[in-house]
Each structure stands twice: as structure tokens, then as C-alpha cells.
Amino acid sequence: MRKEGSSPKKETTRAPRATGAKKSGMTGKAGAKKTADAKKVPNARGVGARKNVKKADDKKAGICPVSKKCGGCQMIDVPYKEQIKRKHKRVEELVGKFGKVEPFIEMDKPEHYRCKVHAVFTHDRKGNPISGIYKEGTHDVVPVNECYLENEKADAIIATIRGMLKSFKIKTFDEDNGYGLFRHVLIRVGHNTGEIMVVLVLTSPILPSKNNFVKALLGEHPEITTIVINVNDKRTSMILGDKEKAIYGPGFIYDTVCGMKFKISPKSFYQVNPVQTEKLYSKAVELAGLTGKETVLDCYCGVGTIGIIASPHAGEVIGVELNKDAVRDARINAKMNEIKNITIYENDASRFMVQMAEAGDHADVVFMDPPRAGSTEIFMDSMFKLNPDRVVYISCSPDSLARDLEYLTKNGYKADRIIPVDMFPFTRSCETVVLLTRTTGREFRV
């Protein structure tokens, strides 16, 4: 799991499917039927898809008839309890030698949990718009039917947009020749606020009949609170470009986590499973053992999520983030939540920890939340110089976690608690939160 806006991780076309990059999706029958069919199905993304797949089809192809083409839901046909059992075994095999792996924090209702939904747009040989997901490892688009993991309102909006393109004479982007306007749709839903943001990713800032397009979309989905045009005119696998403009609403939405309110912009990193995010962050703060006196360092803090949530329980919170947009949002979020004991710095976290150590400053607790590739020895060596009493490591890959725990435990820390959290049901992805405490008489080895 990567924190909001942190520079080492960028939004790519593969990112939205559950993992710590987080990719997952349930796709439907590929096909190219007439656009009129799509209007019959408010929650379908596959062209001409039906709302309900017949039971006979389910028996024949499982819950998702094209899951093998998509590749996002490796456990889509595995009962949920069995999924948890397999994941727990994997985490134990990888990190069990460092300490007892506690039971998984499961999800009560593991369907339709993704509140961030991405669809890539293209067309069939006849020019009919298609929306879906890239087939795993390729740029071939698999049209999506119902997605078992994605927010149903988001799927419905995507289906409506796809059905509107022909009537507005909007051409979808062709990756082979570089022509076409419409590339992607990204939708973010505030789980607790109900606010919805629609991001239209185009190759040009000009959307034909923009006002009528917005009016038509809102006519079908008045629940939408903001619509943004994002311009991506480069030959790239990235979803979002650098330029964007709100054409309806403020250009962002709000949601709440653990009682705190957060601003979510198109490029903001915000956990895709808000229900489990509450459990994950609550557990991370609990493991930190805060008494109201500690100095807490939130490394690569992004928009300040963990630091802000921890702030009522700490003496002082320091957030460090290199991405200037995320720093701006983090400061806004802190002010919005009336947090007085947090300071956000724009800096590289490794460099900042060395500077703190050289200045004679100390952090009692460090939160670290690296990308799937894990941390780096440079980061950990910098943290050793700061010499925190406790480290709360939030990992989205047990493989990289195992490697990093090897290094951390050889340099004066031990894993006291290892708790896996099921952030991405129906996938192999495992989120794990680990409490590490500094041992006495440690010798720092570089």
C-alpha cells in the first residue's frame, strides 16, 4: 500500500486492478453490440452486457466468465474463507520466521469494495465504443460486464458514458495510430460521504458539446458531484496526464476515514477499499502504542492520512512527503480537521531522517508504508540513524516485507506483532501491518 501522492509510485493503466497497485476486476463477455444495448444495463461496462448473467453461465464459467482473460481476480471462484486460509499460509511461509502471524482481519462483505474504478476506452472493428480493462500483461482490452469487486454506481456511470459517445460523435483513442479523443474514465466514490468524481481522460482539453455532455450525464446520474477533464496526449501507459480542469463541481470530493475528513483529487492516492482501510489504519495506530506524548514521524505521508488519524493520540506528528501536490493536500487536510500538532514537510523521507538525527532530534514512532517493491536499504539506514523506539511497517507485498524484515531484524529491531489485513478479496494480494520494536544494545550494521 502506497501513501497518497508519494512520488515513487505513479498511476498506470494497470494500477486500478487490486494490489497494492491494486488491481482487481470482474469482467464480462467481450463483444461489440450496438450502443443501444448498453443503455439497458446501467451497471455494465461490457458492450451489450446483461445485468444478470444466467445461472447456467455461472455454473459453466464461474462467477466471472472472463476472469482468465482479465487476470485481476485470481481467486474469484474460491470461497472467501478458503481465500483467507490460502493467504494466511502464504504470509506465514514468507514472514513466519520473524514472529507469529496473527489471524487475518477479514472483510465482512467482500463484494463491490473498490471505490476507485478505472476503465480504458477503445473501439471494435466497426468503430463501436468498448470499455474495459487491459488483459493482463497486454494492451488488449477485455470488455467488462458486471465487476464483482467494483462499486456498482461507478460501473453504471461508465456504461452510461460509453453509451453516450456515439451520439456525441466522440471517437475513442486508438493506441496503434495515436488518433482519437477518449482514452479512459476514472471514477472515485466517497464511501462514507456518497460523493462521486468522474474523471474523463482525453487527448485534448476540448470535449465536443461539453455542456450538453455534462447535462446528459447528470440527467442519468444526478449523484455525480464533480466532473473533471484530464489531458493525457502522450504515448504512455500512464492513465492520468499533468493537466486537468473541472467542468462541473469543485474538481475533488471528500471522504472520511477513522472520523477524519480527507480531500480526494483525481491524482490523490486513497485506498480503494475504504471499509478495510479503517481497520488497517486503526490497527496501525493501535500497534504504535501512543500515549499522547510521543513524537511520530509519518514517512512519505502523502495527503497525511495516517499522521492525521494518529494525531489525537500523539504529542507531535511530523509528515514528510516529496510530492508538492500531496504536501499541499496534506496541509489542507490537517487544517480541515483542525489538527494543531502536525507539521508537513516537503522533503525526501530518507534525507529528512538523517537531518533530524544530525540535529539531535528523535522520533519515538516511525510509520513506513512503502510501495509493493518494499523499502530500500538507504531508507532503512537513514531510519536507523534516527533510532526510533517503534516502527509500524504497512506492507502490500509479503515478498518484499520478508526481505525488509530480514534487514530490519539484523539491525536492532524485532517483529512483535504481524497482522495480515484482507484489503483485496478475490485476489492474491496481502496487506500486512507489522510492529517492530528496537532491541537493547543493538549494533547498527551498514
Buried (B, 14 or more C-beta within 10 A) or exposed (E): BBBBBBBEBBBBBBBBBBBBBBBBBBBBBBBBBEBEBBBEBBBBBBBBBBEEBEEEEBEEBBBBBBBBBBBBBBBBEBEBEEBBEBBBEBBBEBBBEBBEBBEBBBBEEBBBBBBBBBBBBBBBEEEBBBBBBBBBEEEEBBBBBBBBBBBBBBBBBBBBBBBBBBEBEBBBBEBEEEEBBBBBBBBBBBBBBEBBBBBBBBBEBEBEEBEEBBEBBBEBBEEBBBBBBBBBBEEEBBBBBEEBEBBBBBBBBBBBBBEBBBBBBBBBBBBBBBBBBBBBBBBBBBBBBBEEEBBBBBBBBBBBBBBBBBBBBBBBBBBBBBBEBBBBBBBBBBEBBEBEBBEBBBBBBBEBBBBBBEEEEEBBBBBBBBBBBBBBEEBBBBBBBBBBBBBBBBBBBBBBBBBBBEBBBEBBBBBBBBBBBBBBBBBBBBBBBBBBBBEEEBEEEE
